Every structure is written in C-alpha cells, then in structure tokens.
C-alpha cells in the first residue's frame, strides 16, 4: 500500500498501531485455520504482516483469551519439546465474527464518508 507523503518510518508506525488494536482479531483468525502454539502464532504474524510481536505480548494475550473462553489450550507432549497448543472455541468464533463485522462496518462508514467528502462541491472563494 503506497501512501503519498508518508515516509517509511511513519507508515510502519501506523501499521503497527493498527495491528496492536486488532491483535485479538488476528490471533483468533490464525487459530481459525488450525490449532497453533505461541511461537507459531508469533511467526505467522511476522510472516503475514511484517510486524514483530514477541512472547511478552502474545502469551499474555493468549492467556486473556483463554480466561474469556475464546481459546482453549492443551499440552502437546508428543515432541521433544512440550508445547502448549491453542485452538479456537465456539465462544472465540462468536467473538471473531462480531469483531470482523465491526471492522467491516467501520470500513464501510469510512468509505461512505470519503465519498461524501469528495462528492461535496467546493464553493469558489472570492
């Protein structure tokens, strides 16, 4: 996405700020595709969005989502290294649907507002 007049640093800041606000949604969306452990989630976010959120951000978020009943975790002991694997619950799917609907509503409103602004004639200044 090219934004005229916005330097790379500023663009990255805006993207990171938006990502932080939508991080719950992003994590739930990732877990919708398949169960994952925390490091997989961190890696997928970095690969897909080119933004790094480390363990100190992701694990508290996952714990909070688990307390709300949106994700469920269980230990996978079948590998050398035990991993806590998270999966989306029915409650998490409901939250994901609501959040997606809310984001889509906001985007539609912004698009309509932009149309109104560009369609409004500018009065000639005397």
Buried (B, 14 or more C-beta within 10 A) or exposed (E): EEEEEEEEEEEEEEBBEEBEEBBBBBBBBBBEEEBBBBEBBBEBBEEEBEBEBEEEBBBEBBEEBBEEEBBBBEEEEEEEEEBEBBBBBEBBBEBBEEBEEEEEEEEEEEEEEEEEEEEEEEEEEE
